[in-house]
């Protein structure tokens, strides 16, 4: 398949079910072997309709029966016999959240049989674009906060790059400094020779040491700024230039007790300025002519910086975090829109933890007309598991994962044309050949559900209501339905895409198939059985790639659009471990680290 089709989940699942042959010599696929003198009974589901999103936890399945060459002996749903009377049957079934696959079978006294299948989406559901609490957790360990190197692979390194950029510094000091009763100073230019930042996570606070200018005693550095003065501070001139050997800042950025979302404050702030000198447009030798005045201005500058850090620094970090996780989109047409916000921020000695609410959505673009749609809603607790073992960990709830898949389905991303793939269908059993035309629809969104075998797979993956219409030679027409639930392993690449690997053990997966229409002379039950036998072996050969989500990847440009220091540079999240998280295993956990992958 070409790359676009490989990202199309429906394409791959259809391929797994009906488009790829597997051991066809052993599966009795020749048309003459599927016929016979016996007239088989017929079973058909009348209620509920295909693609039903139920609003109750129990529903009634009703259908019709037609007698063939012998009386009906048994009617069953998922292997359990149900009552029937004349040409109708009905049974009550319980639903769990998400896809519920029901395979129906009728058997006659002479061995004749027929099958049908239906999937019903059980409650509760999250409506499209509903905001999900506890959707995502991000943990930044000390190595990602500050690993002590100069590379652009941690928060400290990114902050150092920011403070070396003049444009960012001007933006950071865009508000005038209040010099007490002496007036204001507005920075118009600021540069520094060197920057060093040390960050350490402590209980409740991020301890920050910031040095500009001379970093080591053996080196010579500088900090320089031009300022416009207003008020009494302009007595020596309105254009002021400040030069210092070193600017040292120590502060604690702490969470506010009892607050929700992102609420921070700075405490214990200290500022030192070494080698402070001033000159103005009227007094180039101000530091020599008025040393006492310059010393007073140095003290005022330290006080002003402490006051600014005590108010503006926390606001800056809060605004940055809120802006950075707000809204974006990704993928091909139609784009999936993502909206995120911070529910809670925690800092302790293991690092920084963010709990996010979020919503994934796409505009409706379906070929099926369904109502009361939504993604599966599971009942589970907020993540309580410690994520601090890895440099960085991301945990996405199964509800958020399913809403992402639902958004792709809801937007029509699983309904690409298969015209270019017809030549690949020559591997189908001979009974279908030659294939001239096909069409399909996916009645229900594919869904991740708790695993049947958690020791082997992270989740089960259910695809219900795959309906395929296939025209073969001489206008022979097949109308086929497949319902599949299989264990699935998940890999996440460094671009955030999900790669799924399916269980192919027949005894551990659910496959139901039905034939609503087959050419005259063929046994629909035999063809459905053939489809069921094909699916498990083919699933083991299939890789499904879902469009990824952008959270684990960080474009450095997002920290400061247009900043020269970041031009051509980016940092990527490199996953190295995939697993469960949470007491009930309802989170997909991805551990990894930051790595700079571009740059000068």
DAVEN-V73131 format. One record per residue. N is the residue number from 1. OMEGA is omega in radians with two decimals (* if undefined). Layout:
# DAVEN-V73131
n: (N/N)
omega: (OMEGA/OMEGA)
This chain:
# DAVEN-V73131
n: (1/2/3/4/5/6/7/8/9/10/11/12/13/14/15/16/17/18/19/20/21/22/23/24/25/26/27/28/29/30/31/32/33/34/35/36/37/38/39/40/41/42/43/44/45/46/47/48/49/50/51/52/53/54/55/56/57/58/59/60/61/62/63/64/65/66/67/68/69/70/71/72/73/74/75/76/77/78/79/80/81/82/83/84/85/86/87/88/89/90/91/92/93/94/95/96/97/98/99/100/101/102/103/104/105/106/107/108/109/110/111/112/113/114/115/116/117/118/119/120/121/122/123/124/125/126/127/128/129/130/131/132/133/134/135/136/137/138/139/140/141/142/143/144/145/146/147/148/149/150/151/152/153/154/155/156/157/158/159/160/161/162/163/164/165/166/167/168/169/170/171/172/173/174/175/176/177/178/179/180/181/182/183/184/185/186/187/188/189/190/191/192/193/194/195/196/197/198/199/200/201/202/203/204/205/206/207/208/209/210/211/212/213/214/215/216/217/218/219/220/221/222/223/224/225/226/227/228/229/230/231/232/233/234/235/236/237/238/239/240/241/242/243/244/245/246/247/248/249/250/251/252/253/254/255/256/257/258/259/260/261/262/263/264/265/266/267/268/269/270/271/272/273/274/275/276/277/278/279/280/281/282/283/284/285/286/287/288/289/290/291/292/293/294/295/296/297/298/299/300/301/302/303/304/305/306/307/308/309/310/311/312/313/314/315/316/317/318/319/320/321/322/323/324/325/326/327/328/329/330/331/332/333/334/335/336/337/338/339/340/341/342/343/344/345/346/347/348/349/350/351/352/353/354/355/356/357/358/359/360/361/362/363/364/365/366/367/368/369/370/371/372/373/374/375/376/377/378/379/380/381/382/383/384/385/386/387/388/389/390/391/392/393/394/395/396/397/398/399/400/401/402/403/404/405/406/407/408/409/410/411/412/413/414/415/416/417/418/419/420/421/422/423/424/425/426/427/428/429/430/431/432/433/434/435/436/437/438/439/440/441/442/443/444/445/446/447/448/449/450/451/452/453/454/455/456/457/458/459/460/461/462/463/464/465/466/467/468/469/470/471/472/473/474/475/476/477/478/479/480/481/482/483/484/485/486/487/488/489/490/491/492/493/494/495/496/497/498/499/500/501/502/503/504/505/506/507/508/509/510/511/512/513/514/515/516/517/518/519/520/521/522/523/524/525/526/527/528/529/530/531/532/533/534/535/536/537/538/539/540/541/542/543/544/545/546/547/548/549/550/551/552/553/554/555/556/557/558/559/560/561/562/563/564/565/566/567/568/569/570/571/572/573/574/575/576/577/578/579/580/581/582/583/584/585/586/587/588/589/590/591/592/593/594/595/596/597/598/599/600)
omega: (3.06/-2.96/-3.13/-3.12/3.13/3.10/-3.08/-3.05/-3.11/3.13/-3.06/3.12/3.07/3.10/-3.14/-3.05/-2.96/-2.98/-3.08/3.13/3.13/-3.13/-3.01/3.14/-3.08/-2.98/3.08/-3.01/-3.13/-3.04/-3.08/3.12/-3.09/-3.12/3.12/-3.13/-3.08/3.02/-3.05/3.01/3.14/3.03/-3.12/3.09/3.09/-3.11/0.03/3.10/3.07/-3.14/-3.10/2.93/-3.04/3.09/3.07/-3.09/3.07/3.13/3.08/3.03/-3.13/3.12/-3.11/3.14/3.00/-3.12/3.08/-3.10/3.11/-3.13/3.12/-3.12/-3.08/3.00/-3.07/3.03/-3.07/3.07/3.13/-3.14/3.12/-3.11/3.03/-3.13/-3.12/-3.07/3.12/3.06/3.03/3.11/3.09/-3.13/3.07/-3.11/2.93/-3.12/3.12/-3.05/3.04/-3.04/3.13/3.06/-3.10/-3.07/3.02/3.13/3.13/-3.07/3.13/3.13/3.08/3.13/3.08/-3.12/2.96/-3.11/3.13/3.03/3.11/-3.14/-3.06/3.10/-0.09/3.11/2.94/3.12/3.12/3.09/3.09/3.11/-3.09/3.02/3.09/-3.07/-2.99/3.03/3.06/3.10/3.06/3.12/-3.09/-3.14/3.11/3.09/3.13/3.14/3.06/3.11/-3.12/-3.11/-3.13/-3.08/3.06/-3.10/-3.13/3.13/3.10/3.12/3.09/3.10/3.11/-3.06/3.01/-3.09/-3.08/-3.12/3.14/3.13/3.10/3.12/-3.11/-3.13/-3.08/3.12/-3.14/3.03/3.06/3.11/-3.11/3.12/-3.03/3.11/-3.06/3.05/3.14/-3.13/3.11/3.08/3.10/-3.13/3.07/-3.11/-3.06/3.09/3.02/-3.14/3.03/-3.13/3.11/3.10/3.09/-3.13/3.07/-3.03/2.96/-3.11/-3.05/2.99/-3.08/3.11/3.07/3.13/-3.12/-3.09/3.11/-3.13/-3.09/-3.12/3.10/3.12/-3.09/2.99/-3.07/-3.13/2.96/-3.10/2.98/-3.08/3.04/-3.12/-3.05/-3.12/-3.14/-3.07/3.13/-3.12/-3.08/3.11/-3.00/3.01/3.10/3.04/3.09/3.07/-3.01/3.01/-3.09/3.12/2.97/3.14/3.04/3.09/-2.93/3.01/3.14/-3.05/3.05/-3.09/3.08/-3.14/3.14/3.13/-3.04/3.04/3.09/3.13/3.03/-3.08/3.08/3.12/3.05/3.08/3.14/3.08/-3.08/3.08/3.12/2.94/3.12/3.12/-3.13/-3.11/3.13/-3.12/-3.04/-3.10/3.12/-3.07/-3.07/-3.08/3.13/3.12/3.14/3.10/3.09/3.12/3.08/3.10/3.14/3.12/3.09/3.13/-3.12/3.11/3.10/3.13/3.14/3.13/-3.13/-3.12/-2.96/-3.08/3.12/3.12/3.12/-3.13/3.11/-3.14/-3.14/-3.12/-3.13/3.11/-3.04/-3.08/-3.01/-3.02/3.02/3.13/-3.14/3.06/3.10/-3.14/-0.18/3.14/3.03/3.12/-3.12/3.07/-3.09/3.05/-3.07/3.02/-3.05/3.07/3.11/3.06/3.01/-3.04/3.12/3.14/-3.10/3.13/3.08/2.99/-3.02/2.85/-3.08/3.10/3.06/-3.10/3.02/3.13/-3.10/3.13/-3.05/3.04/3.10/-3.11/-3.09/3.10/3.09/-3.11/3.05/3.11/-3.07/3.12/3.14/3.09/3.11/-3.06/2.99/-3.06/3.11/-3.08/3.11/-3.13/-2.92/-3.07/-3.05/3.04/3.07/3.10/3.07/3.10/-3.11/-3.09/3.12/3.08/3.11/3.11/3.12/3.09/3.05/3.12/3.11/-3.14/3.10/3.11/-3.10/3.14/3.10/-3.09/3.14/-3.04/3.06/3.11/3.08/-3.06/-3.08/-3.09/-3.04/-3.12/-3.14/-3.05/-3.13/-3.14/3.10/3.10/-3.02/-3.10/-3.12/-2.94/-0.27/-3.11/-3.09/-3.07/3.05/3.06/-3.14/3.00/3.12/-2.99/-3.04/-3.13/2.97/-2.95/2.98/-3.14/3.14/-3.02/3.02/-3.14/-3.06/3.12/-3.09/-2.99/-3.12/-3.14/2.79/-3.12/-3.06/3.05/-3.06/3.04/3.01/-3.06/-3.06/3.01/-3.04/3.08/3.13/-3.09/-3.12/3.10/3.02/-2.98/3.05/3.01/-2.94/3.05/3.12/3.00/-3.02/2.95/-3.06/2.96/-3.10/2.96/-3.05/2.94/3.08/3.12/-3.05/3.04/3.06/3.13/-3.11/3.10/-3.04/3.05/-2.99/2.99/3.10/3.12/-3.03/-3.08/-3.08/3.13/3.12/3.07/3.04/3.14/3.12/3.08/3.10/3.14/3.05/3.11/-3.13/3.11/3.11/3.12/-3.12/3.12/3.11/-3.14/3.10/3.10/3.09/3.11/-3.13/-3.14/-3.11/-2.94/-3.04/-3.09/-3.12/-3.12/-3.13/-3.13/-2.99/2.93/3.11/3.10/3.07/3.05/-3.01/3.07/-2.88/-3.02/-3.06/-3.14/-3.07/2.98/-3.07/3.12/3.12/3.14/-3.12/-3.06/3.08/-3.11/-3.06/-3.09/-3.07/-3.06/3.12/-3.10/3.08/3.13/-3.12/3.00/-3.11/-3.11/3.09/3.08/3.12/3.13/3.10/2.93/3.14/-3.09/-3.12/3.11/-3.04/3.06/2.99/-3.08/3.10/3.07/3.12/-3.09/3.05/3.06/3.07/-3.05/3.09/3.08/-3.11/*)
